[in-house]
């Protein structure tokens, strides 16, 4: 009985070998293109993620929406703002440097509201401990 099943699979793959080969090639090309990530550019010049200063740590934060993520670029200086229980704005970290914007590149659009920022140790602790889903940014002039 198991031999019959194996024989049916063998016949199926033999009969449809061109289709299966084409599908395999299409997936290989898809994986190749999605693995290529575009390097962000600023005014036509390829930018490189800024290095952390000696007294800084990198902290990933989740912003309120993906629209905010799309408004920043690597290297931007931002203030990270949250709302407290009373609904008032509260500055969590000032003069943070955007180190990375994960996601996107290639054929995949940015779907994440996560960015990685470089801040000093105390601001990093405040950001890591913050559980608010309402983080937003103030972008300094470029």
Chimera marker file (.cmm) of the C-alpha trace (Angstrom):
<marker_set name="trace">
<marker id="1" x="0.000" y="0.000" z="0.000" r="1" g="1" b="0" radius="0.5"/>
<marker id="2" x="2.823" y="2.416" z="0.831" r="1" g="1" b="0" radius="0.5"/>
<marker id="3" x="4.540" y="1.414" z="-2.416" r="1" g="1" b="0" radius="0.5"/>
<marker id="4" x="1.418" y="2.410" z="-4.380" r="1" g="1" b="0" radius="0.5"/>
<marker id="5" x="1.436" y="5.849" z="-2.795" r="1" g="1" b="0" radius="0.5"/>
<marker id="6" x="5.120" y="6.333" z="-3.585" r="1" g="1" b="0" radius="0.5"/>
<marker id="7" x="4.503" y="5.219" z="-7.164" r="1" g="1" b="0" radius="0.5"/>
<marker id="8" x="1.647" y="7.746" z="-7.554" r="1" g="1" b="0" radius="0.5"/>
<marker id="9" x="3.867" y="10.566" z="-6.260" r="1" g="1" b="0" radius="0.5"/>
<marker id="10" x="6.661" y="9.535" z="-8.639" r="1" g="1" b="0" radius="0.5"/>
<marker id="11" x="4.271" y="9.532" z="-11.607" r="1" g="1" b="0" radius="0.5"/>
<marker id="12" x="2.792" y="12.877" z="-10.625" r="1" g="1" b="0" radius="0.5"/>
<marker id="13" x="6.208" y="14.543" z="-10.377" r="1" g="1" b="0" radius="0.5"/>
<marker id="14" x="7.309" y="12.966" z="-13.673" r="1" g="1" b="0" radius="0.5"/>
<marker id="15" x="4.187" y="14.144" z="-15.514" r="1" g="1" b="0" radius="0.5"/>
<marker id="16" x="4.366" y="17.660" z="-14.094" r="1" g="1" b="0" radius="0.5"/>
<marker id="17" x="8.144" y="18.097" z="-13.992" r="1" g="1" b="0" radius="0.5"/>
<marker id="18" x="8.150" y="21.205" z="-16.206" r="1" g="1" b="0" radius="0.5"/>
<marker id="19" x="5.480" y="22.916" z="-14.149" r="1" g="1" b="0" radius="0.5"/>
<marker id="20" x="7.220" y="22.006" z="-10.877" r="1" g="1" b="0" radius="0.5"/>
<marker id="21" x="10.556" y="23.219" z="-12.287" r="1" g="1" b="0" radius="0.5"/>
<marker id="22" x="9.013" y="26.521" z="-13.346" r="1" g="1" b="0" radius="0.5"/>
<marker id="23" x="7.434" y="27.017" z="-9.941" r="1" g="1" b="0" radius="0.5"/>
<marker id="24" x="10.752" y="26.228" z="-8.225" r="1" g="1" b="0" radius="0.5"/>
<marker id="25" x="12.577" y="28.718" z="-10.466" r="1" g="1" b="0" radius="0.5"/>
<marker id="26" x="9.953" y="31.398" z="-9.774" r="1" g="1" b="0" radius="0.5"/>
<marker id="27" x="10.339" y="30.925" z="-6.015" r="1" g="1" b="0" radius="0.5"/>
<marker id="28" x="14.137" y="31.083" z="-6.338" r="1" g="1" b="0" radius="0.5"/>
<marker id="29" x="13.890" y="34.403" z="-8.188" r="1" g="1" b="0" radius="0.5"/>
<marker id="30" x="11.354" y="35.730" z="-5.669" r="1" g="1" b="0" radius="0.5"/>
<marker id="31" x="13.610" y="34.843" z="-2.745" r="1" g="1" b="0" radius="0.5"/>
<marker id="32" x="16.590" y="36.396" z="-4.500" r="1" g="1" b="0" radius="0.5"/>
<marker id="33" x="14.827" y="39.708" z="-5.075" r="1" g="1" b="0" radius="0.5"/>
<marker id="34" x="13.284" y="39.907" z="-1.607" r="1" g="1" b="0" radius="0.5"/>
<marker id="35" x="16.667" y="39.266" z="-0.025" r="1" g="1" b="0" radius="0.5"/>
<marker id="36" x="18.096" y="42.309" z="-1.790" r="1" g="1" b="0" radius="0.5"/>
<marker id="37" x="17.451" y="45.302" z="0.394" r="1" g="1" b="0" radius="0.5"/>
<marker id="38" x="17.611" y="48.780" z="-0.972" r="1" g="1" b="0" radius="0.5"/>
<marker id="39" x="20.030" y="51.091" z="0.807" r="1" g="1" b="0" radius="0.5"/>
<marker id="40" x="18.358" y="54.306" z="1.908" r="1" g="1" b="0" radius="0.5"/>
<marker id="41" x="19.568" y="57.396" z="0.103" r="1" g="1" b="0" radius="0.5"/>
<marker id="42" x="19.578" y="61.013" z="1.148" r="1" g="1" b="0" radius="0.5"/>
<marker id="43" x="19.536" y="63.479" z="-1.741" r="1" g="1" b="0" radius="0.5"/>
<marker id="44" x="20.802" y="60.801" z="-4.124" r="1" g="1" b="0" radius="0.5"/>
<marker id="45" x="23.779" y="59.882" z="-1.932" r="1" g="1" b="0" radius="0.5"/>
<marker id="46" x="23.819" y="56.468" z="-0.279" r="1" g="1" b="0" radius="0.5"/>
<marker id="47" x="23.615" y="56.927" z="3.462" r="1" g="1" b="0" radius="0.5"/>
<marker id="48" x="25.205" y="54.724" z="6.056" r="1" g="1" b="0" radius="0.5"/>
<marker id="49" x="23.672" y="54.055" z="9.446" r="1" g="1" b="0" radius="0.5"/>
<marker id="50" x="25.376" y="56.261" z="12.009" r="1" g="1" b="0" radius="0.5"/>
<marker id="51" x="27.487" y="54.527" z="14.616" r="1" g="1" b="0" radius="0.5"/>
<marker id="52" x="26.553" y="54.729" z="18.265" r="1" g="1" b="0" radius="0.5"/>
<marker id="53" x="28.475" y="57.162" z="20.412" r="1" g="1" b="0" radius="0.5"/>
<marker id="54" x="30.500" y="55.700" z="23.275" r="1" g="1" b="0" radius="0.5"/>
<marker id="55" x="27.840" y="56.536" z="25.858" r="1" g="1" b="0" radius="0.5"/>
<marker id="56" x="24.819" y="55.405" z="23.805" r="1" g="1" b="0" radius="0.5"/>
<marker id="57" x="22.754" y="52.230" z="23.601" r="1" g="1" b="0" radius="0.5"/>
<marker id="58" x="20.482" y="51.059" z="20.764" r="1" g="1" b="0" radius="0.5"/>
<marker id="59" x="16.824" y="50.594" z="21.687" r="1" g="1" b="0" radius="0.5"/>
<marker id="60" x="14.046" y="49.334" z="19.396" r="1" g="1" b="0" radius="0.5"/>
<marker id="61" x="10.767" y="51.193" z="19.864" r="1" g="1" b="0" radius="0.5"/>
<marker id="62" x="7.312" y="50.635" z="18.420" r="1" g="1" b="0" radius="0.5"/>
<marker id="63" x="5.669" y="53.812" z="17.184" r="1" g="1" b="0" radius="0.5"/>
<marker id="64" x="1.984" y="54.629" z="17.067" r="1" g="1" b="0" radius="0.5"/>
<marker id="65" x="1.700" y="54.040" z="13.315" r="1" g="1" b="0" radius="0.5"/>
<marker id="66" x="3.671" y="53.045" z="10.245" r="1" g="1" b="0" radius="0.5"/>
<marker id="67" x="3.097" y="56.527" z="8.804" r="1" g="1" b="0" radius="0.5"/>
<marker id="68" x="5.405" y="57.961" z="11.457" r="1" g="1" b="0" radius="0.5"/>
<marker id="69" x="8.022" y="55.361" z="10.563" r="1" g="1" b="0" radius="0.5"/>
<marker id="70" x="7.918" y="56.352" z="6.915" r="1" g="1" b="0" radius="0.5"/>
<marker id="71" x="8.539" y="60.018" z="7.848" r="1" g="1" b="0" radius="0.5"/>
<marker id="72" x="11.964" y="59.399" z="9.396" r="1" g="1" b="0" radius="0.5"/>
<marker id="73" x="15.295" y="58.426" z="7.852" r="1" g="1" b="0" radius="0.5"/>
<marker id="74" x="18.378" y="56.831" z="9.306" r="1" g="1" b="0" radius="0.5"/>
<marker id="75" x="20.523" y="59.487" z="10.925" r="1" g="1" b="0" radius="0.5"/>
<marker id="76" x="17.611" y="61.772" z="11.860" r="1" g="1" b="0" radius="0.5"/>
<marker id="77" x="17.584" y="63.315" z="15.328" r="1" g="1" b="0" radius="0.5"/>
<marker id="78" x="14.239" y="62.878" z="17.069" r="1" g="1" b="0" radius="0.5"/>
<marker id="79" x="12.534" y="63.370" z="20.412" r="1" g="1" b="0" radius="0.5"/>
<marker id="80" x="10.450" y="60.408" z="21.576" r="1" g="1" b="0" radius="0.5"/>
<marker id="81" x="7.147" y="61.381" z="23.148" r="1" g="1" b="0" radius="0.5"/>
<marker id="82" x="4.514" y="59.327" z="24.965" r="1" g="1" b="0" radius="0.5"/>
<marker id="83" x="1.211" y="60.134" z="26.582" r="1" g="1" b="0" radius="0.5"/>
<marker id="84" x="0.814" y="59.527" z="30.303" r="1" g="1" b="0" radius="0.5"/>
<marker id="85" x="-2.318" y="58.216" z="32.034" r="1" g="1" b="0" radius="0.5"/>
<marker id="86" x="-3.852" y="61.710" z="32.071" r="1" g="1" b="0" radius="0.5"/>
<marker id="87" x="-3.331" y="62.051" z="28.318" r="1" g="1" b="0" radius="0.5"/>
<marker id="88" x="-0.618" y="64.681" z="28.616" r="1" g="1" b="0" radius="0.5"/>
<marker id="89" x="2.516" y="64.442" z="26.466" r="1" g="1" b="0" radius="0.5"/>
<marker id="90" x="5.667" y="63.234" z="28.193" r="1" g="1" b="0" radius="0.5"/>
<marker id="91" x="9.196" y="63.430" z="26.760" r="1" g="1" b="0" radius="0.5"/>
<marker id="92" x="10.866" y="60.018" z="27.141" r="1" g="1" b="0" radius="0.5"/>
<marker id="93" x="14.086" y="60.689" z="25.248" r="1" g="1" b="0" radius="0.5"/>
<marker id="94" x="15.445" y="63.817" z="23.641" r="1" g="1" b="0" radius="0.5"/>
<marker id="95" x="17.954" y="64.042" z="20.808" r="1" g="1" b="0" radius="0.5"/>
<marker id="96" x="17.767" y="60.347" z="19.925" r="1" g="1" b="0" radius="0.5"/>
<marker id="97" x="19.453" y="59.276" z="16.692" r="1" g="1" b="0" radius="0.5"/>
<marker id="98" x="17.585" y="56.946" z="14.324" r="1" g="1" b="0" radius="0.5"/>
<marker id="99" x="20.023" y="54.050" z="13.848" r="1" g="1" b="0" radius="0.5"/>
<marker id="100" x="17.903" y="51.620" z="11.815" r="1" g="1" b="0" radius="0.5"/>
<marker id="101" x="14.451" y="51.243" z="10.303" r="1" g="1" b="0" radius="0.5"/>
<marker id="102" x="13.880" y="47.476" z="10.061" r="1" g="1" b="0" radius="0.5"/>
<marker id="103" x="11.693" y="46.043" z="7.320" r="1" g="1" b="0" radius="0.5"/>
<marker id="104" x="11.108" y="47.188" z="3.812" r="1" g="1" b="0" radius="0.5"/>
<marker id="105" x="13.631" y="47.156" z="1.038" r="1" g="1" b="0" radius="0.5"/>
<marker id="106" x="13.456" y="45.050" z="-2.080" r="1" g="1" b="0" radius="0.5"/>
<marker id="107" x="9.867" y="44.288" z="-3.027" r="1" g="1" b="0" radius="0.5"/>
<marker id="108" x="8.509" y="44.291" z="0.519" r="1" g="1" b="0" radius="0.5"/>
<marker id="109" x="6.975" y="47.571" z="1.735" r="1" g="1" b="0" radius="0.5"/>
<marker id="110" x="7.630" y="48.766" z="5.260" r="1" g="1" b="0" radius="0.5"/>
<marker id="111" x="4.846" y="47.269" z="7.353" r="1" g="1" b="0" radius="0.5"/>
<marker id="112" x="6.466" y="47.741" z="10.729" r="1" g="1" b="0" radius="0.5"/>
<marker id="113" x="6.185" y="50.685" z="13.067" r="1" g="1" b="0" radius="0.5"/>
<marker id="114" x="9.488" y="49.719" z="14.704" r="1" g="1" b="0" radius="0.5"/>
<marker id="115" x="12.616" y="51.842" z="14.563" r="1" g="1" b="0" radius="0.5"/>
<marker id="116" x="15.935" y="51.518" z="16.404" r="1" g="1" b="0" radius="0.5"/>
<marker id="117" x="17.240" y="54.633" z="18.110" r="1" g="1" b="0" radius="0.5"/>
<marker id="118" x="20.514" y="55.479" z="19.817" r="1" g="1" b="0" radius="0.5"/>
<marker id="119" x="20.089" y="57.121" z="23.205" r="1" g="1" b="0" radius="0.5"/>
<marker id="120" x="22.019" y="57.431" z="26.457" r="1" g="1" b="0" radius="0.5"/>
<marker id="121" x="21.743" y="54.665" z="29.067" r="1" g="1" b="0" radius="0.5"/>
<marker id="122" x="19.088" y="56.321" z="31.288" r="1" g="1" b="0" radius="0.5"/>
<marker id="123" x="16.839" y="57.199" z="28.337" r="1" g="1" b="0" radius="0.5"/>
<marker id="124" x="17.327" y="53.660" z="27.029" r="1" g="1" b="0" radius="0.5"/>
<marker id="125" x="16.048" y="52.238" z="30.309" r="1" g="1" b="0" radius="0.5"/>
<marker id="126" x="13.019" y="54.560" z="30.209" r="1" g="1" b="0" radius="0.5"/>
<marker id="127" x="12.233" y="53.533" z="26.619" r="1" g="1" b="0" radius="0.5"/>
<marker id="128" x="12.687" y="49.822" z="27.285" r="1" g="1" b="0" radius="0.5"/>
<marker id="129" x="10.415" y="49.989" z="30.344" r="1" g="1" b="0" radius="0.5"/>
<marker id="130" x="7.702" y="52.014" z="28.583" r="1" g="1" b="0" radius="0.5"/>
<marker id="131" x="4.709" y="49.894" z="27.616" r="1" g="1" b="0" radius="0.5"/>
<marker id="132" x="2.684" y="52.652" z="25.984" r="1" g="1" b="0" radius="0.5"/>
<marker id="133" x="1.406" y="51.875" z="22.482" r="1" g="1" b="0" radius="0.5"/>
<marker id="134" x="1.214" y="55.621" z="21.841" r="1" g="1" b="0" radius="0.5"/>
<marker id="135" x="4.842" y="56.563" z="21.164" r="1" g="1" b="0" radius="0.5"/>
<marker id="136" x="5.379" y="59.339" z="18.670" r="1" g="1" b="0" radius="0.5"/>
<marker id="137" x="8.294" y="61.401" z="17.391" r="1" g="1" b="0" radius="0.5"/>
<marker id="138" x="9.270" y="65.012" z="17.047" r="1" g="1" b="0" radius="0.5"/>
<marker id="139" x="11.699" y="65.232" z="14.133" r="1" g="1" b="0" radius="0.5"/>
<marker id="140" x="14.411" y="67.891" z="14.411" r="1" g="1" b="0" radius="0.5"/>
<marker id="141" x="15.266" y="69.934" z="11.333" r="1" g="1" b="0" radius="0.5"/>
<marker id="142" x="17.335" y="68.093" z="8.752" r="1" g="1" b="0" radius="0.5"/>
<link id1="1" id2="2" r="1" g="1" b="0" radius="0.2"/>
<link id1="2" id2="3" r="1" g="1" b="0" radius="0.2"/>
<link id1="3" id2="4" r="1" g="1" b="0" radius="0.2"/>
<link id1="4" id2="5" r="1" g="1" b="0" radius="0.2"/>
<link id1="5" id2="6" r="1" g="1" b="0" radius="0.2"/>
<link id1="6" id2="7" r="1" g="1" b="0" radius="0.2"/>
<link id1="7" id2="8" r="1" g="1" b="0" radius="0.2"/>
<link id1="8" id2="9" r="1" g="1" b="0" radius="0.2"/>
<link id1="9" id2="10" r="1" g="1" b="0" radius="0.2"/>
<link id1="10" id2="11" r="1" g="1" b="0" radius="0.2"/>
<link id1="11" id2="12" r="1" g="1" b="0" radius="0.2"/>
<link id1="12" id2="13" r="1" g="1" b="0" radius="0.2"/>
<link id1="13" id2="14" r="1" g="1" b="0" radius="0.2"/>
<link id1="14" id2="15" r="1" g="1" b="0" radius="0.2"/>
<link id1="15" id2="16" r="1" g="1" b="0" radius="0.2"/>
<link id1="16" id2="17" r="1" g="1" b="0" radius="0.2"/>
<link id1="17" id2="18" r="1" g="1" b="0" radius="0.2"/>
<link id1="18" id2="19" r="1" g="1" b="0" radius="0.2"/>
<link id1="19" id2="20" r="1" g="1" b="0" radius="0.2"/>
<link id1="20" id2="21" r="1" g="1" b="0" radius="0.2"/>
<link id1="21" id2="22" r="1" g="1" b="0" radius="0.2"/>
<link id1="22" id2="23" r="1" g="1" b="0" radius="0.2"/>
<link id1="23" id2="24" r="1" g="1" b="0" radius="0.2"/>
<link id1="24" id2="25" r="1" g="1" b="0" radius="0.2"/>
<link id1="25" id2="26" r="1" g="1" b="0" radius="0.2"/>
<link id1="26" id2="27" r="1" g="1" b="0" radius="0.2"/>
<link id1="27" id2="28" r="1" g="1" b="0" radius="0.2"/>
<link id1="28" id2="29" r="1" g="1" b="0" radius="0.2"/>
<link id1="29" id2="30" r="1" g="1" b="0" radius="0.2"/>
<link id1="30" id2="31" r="1" g="1" b="0" radius="0.2"/>
<link id1="31" id2="32" r="1" g="1" b="0" radius="0.2"/>
<link id1="32" id2="33" r="1" g="1" b="0" radius="0.2"/>
<link id1="33" id2="34" r="1" g="1" b="0" radius="0.2"/>
<link id1="34" id2="35" r="1" g="1" b="0" radius="0.2"/>
<link id1="35" id2="36" r="1" g="1" b="0" radius="0.2"/>
<link id1="36" id2="37" r="1" g="1" b="0" radius="0.2"/>
<link id1="37" id2="38" r="1" g="1" b="0" radius="0.2"/>
<link id1="38" id2="39" r="1" g="1" b="0" radius="0.2"/>
<link id1="39" id2="40" r="1" g="1" b="0" radius="0.2"/>
<link id1="40" id2="41" r="1" g="1" b="0" radius="0.2"/>
<link id1="41" id2="42" r="1" g="1" b="0" radius="0.2"/>
<link id1="42" id2="43" r="1" g="1" b="0" radius="0.2"/>
<link id1="43" id2="44" r="1" g="1" b="0" radius="0.2"/>
<link id1="44" id2="45" r="1" g="1" b="0" radius="0.2"/>
<link id1="45" id2="46" r="1" g="1" b="0" radius="0.2"/>
<link id1="46" id2="47" r="1" g="1" b="0" radius="0.2"/>
<link id1="47" id2="48" r="1" g="1" b="0" radius="0.2"/>
<link id1="48" id2="49" r="1" g="1" b="0" radius="0.2"/>
<link id1="49" id2="50" r="1" g="1" b="0" radius="0.2"/>
<link id1="50" id2="51" r="1" g="1" b="0" radius="0.2"/>
<link id1="51" id2="52" r="1" g="1" b="0" radius="0.2"/>
<link id1="52" id2="53" r="1" g="1" b="0" radius="0.2"/>
<link id1="53" id2="54" r="1" g="1" b="0" radius="0.2"/>
<link id1="54" id2="55" r="1" g="1" b="0" radius="0.2"/>
<link id1="55" id2="56" r="1" g="1" b="0" radius="0.2"/>
<link id1="56" id2="57" r="1" g="1" b="0" radius="0.2"/>
<link id1="57" id2="58" r="1" g="1" b="0" radius="0.2"/>
<link id1="58" id2="59" r="1" g="1" b="0" radius="0.2"/>
<link id1="59" id2="60" r="1" g="1" b="0" radius="0.2"/>
<link id1="60" id2="61" r="1" g="1" b="0" radius="0.2"/>
<link id1="61" id2="62" r="1" g="1" b="0" radius="0.2"/>
<link id1="62" id2="63" r="1" g="1" b="0" radius="0.2"/>
<link id1="63" id2="64" r="1" g="1" b="0" radius="0.2"/>
<link id1="64" id2="65" r="1" g="1" b="0" radius="0.2"/>
<link id1="65" id2="66" r="1" g="1" b="0" radius="0.2"/>
<link id1="66" id2="67" r="1" g="1" b="0" radius="0.2"/>
<link id1="67" id2="68" r="1" g="1" b="0" radius="0.2"/>
<link id1="68" id2="69" r="1" g="1" b="0" radius="0.2"/>
<link id1="69" id2="70" r="1" g="1" b="0" radius="0.2"/>
<link id1="70" id2="71" r="1" g="1" b="0" radius="0.2"/>
<link id1="71" id2="72" r="1" g="1" b="0" radius="0.2"/>
<link id1="72" id2="73" r="1" g="1" b="0" radius="0.2"/>
<link id1="73" id2="74" r="1" g="1" b="0" radius="0.2"/>
<link id1="74" id2="75" r="1" g="1" b="0" radius="0.2"/>
<link id1="75" id2="76" r="1" g="1" b="0" radius="0.2"/>
<link id1="76" id2="77" r="1" g="1" b="0" radius="0.2"/>
<link id1="77" id2="78" r="1" g="1" b="0" radius="0.2"/>
<link id1="78" id2="79" r="1" g="1" b="0" radius="0.2"/>
<link id1="79" id2="80" r="1" g="1" b="0" radius="0.2"/>
<link id1="80" id2="81" r="1" g="1" b="0" radius="0.2"/>
<link id1="81" id2="82" r="1" g="1" b="0" radius="0.2"/>
<link id1="82" id2="83" r="1" g="1" b="0" radius="0.2"/>
<link id1="83" id2="84" r="1" g="1" b="0" radius="0.2"/>
<link id1="84" id2="85" r="1" g="1" b="0" radius="0.2"/>
<link id1="85" id2="86" r="1" g="1" b="0" radius="0.2"/>
<link id1="86" id2="87" r="1" g="1" b="0" radius="0.2"/>
<link id1="87" id2="88" r="1" g="1" b="0" radius="0.2"/>
<link id1="88" id2="89" r="1" g="1" b="0" radius="0.2"/>
<link id1="89" id2="90" r="1" g="1" b="0" radius="0.2"/>
<link id1="90" id2="91" r="1" g="1" b="0" radius="0.2"/>
<link id1="91" id2="92" r="1" g="1" b="0" radius="0.2"/>
<link id1="92" id2="93" r="1" g="1" b="0" radius="0.2"/>
<link id1="93" id2="94" r="1" g="1" b="0" radius="0.2"/>
<link id1="94" id2="95" r="1" g="1" b="0" radius="0.2"/>
<link id1="95" id2="96" r="1" g="1" b="0" radius="0.2"/>
<link id1="96" id2="97" r="1" g="1" b="0" radius="0.2"/>
<link id1="97" id2="98" r="1" g="1" b="0" radius="0.2"/>
<link id1="98" id2="99" r="1" g="1" b="0" radius="0.2"/>
<link id1="99" id2="100" r="1" g="1" b="0" radius="0.2"/>
<link id1="100" id2="101" r="1" g="1" b="0" radius="0.2"/>
<link id1="101" id2="102" r="1" g="1" b="0" radius="0.2"/>
<link id1="102" id2="103" r="1" g="1" b="0" radius="0.2"/>
<link id1="103" id2="104" r="1" g="1" b="0" radius="0.2"/>
<link id1="104" id2="105" r="1" g="1" b="0" radius="0.2"/>
<link id1="105" id2="106" r="1" g="1" b="0" radius="0.2"/>
<link id1="106" id2="107" r="1" g="1" b="0" radius="0.2"/>
<link id1="107" id2="108" r="1" g="1" b="0" radius="0.2"/>
<link id1="108" id2="109" r="1" g="1" b="0" radius="0.2"/>
<link id1="109" id2="110" r="1" g="1" b="0" radius="0.2"/>
<link id1="110" id2="111" r="1" g="1" b="0" radius="0.2"/>
<link id1="111" id2="112" r="1" g="1" b="0" radius="0.2"/>
<link id1="112" id2="113" r="1" g="1" b="0" radius="0.2"/>
<link id1="113" id2="114" r="1" g="1" b="0" radius="0.2"/>
<link id1="114" id2="115" r="1" g="1" b="0" radius="0.2"/>
<link id1="115" id2="116" r="1" g="1" b="0" radius="0.2"/>
<link id1="116" id2="117" r="1" g="1" b="0" radius="0.2"/>
<link id1="117" id2="118" r="1" g="1" b="0" radius="0.2"/>
<link id1="118" id2="119" r="1" g="1" b="0" radius="0.2"/>
<link id1="119" id2="120" r="1" g="1" b="0" radius="0.2"/>
<link id1="120" id2="121" r="1" g="1" b="0" radius="0.2"/>
<link id1="121" id2="122" r="1" g="1" b="0" radius="0.2"/>
<link id1="122" id2="123" r="1" g="1" b="0" radius="0.2"/>
<link id1="123" id2="124" r="1" g="1" b="0" radius="0.2"/>
<link id1="124" id2="125" r="1" g="1" b="0" radius="0.2"/>
<link id1="125" id2="126" r="1" g="1" b="0" radius="0.2"/>
<link id1="126" id2="127" r="1" g="1" b="0" radius="0.2"/>
<link id1="127" id2="128" r="1" g="1" b="0" radius="0.2"/>
<link id1="128" id2="129" r="1" g="1" b="0" radius="0.2"/>
<link id1="129" id2="130" r="1" g="1" b="0" radius="0.2"/>
<link id1="130" id2="131" r="1" g="1" b="0" radius="0.2"/>
<link id1="131" id2="132" r="1" g="1" b="0" radius="0.2"/>
<link id1="132" id2="133" r="1" g="1" b="0" radius="0.2"/>
<link id1="133" id2="134" r="1" g="1" b="0" radius="0.2"/>
<link id1="134" id2="135" r="1" g="1" b="0" radius="0.2"/>
<link id1="135" id2="136" r="1" g="1" b="0" radius="0.2"/>
<link id1="136" id2="137" r="1" g="1" b="0" radius="0.2"/>
<link id1="137" id2="138" r="1" g="1" b="0" radius="0.2"/>
<link id1="138" id2="139" r="1" g="1" b="0" radius="0.2"/>
<link id1="139" id2="140" r="1" g="1" b="0" radius="0.2"/>
<link id1="140" id2="141" r="1" g="1" b="0" radius="0.2"/>
<link id1="141" id2="142" r="1" g="1" b="0" radius="0.2"/>
</marker_set>
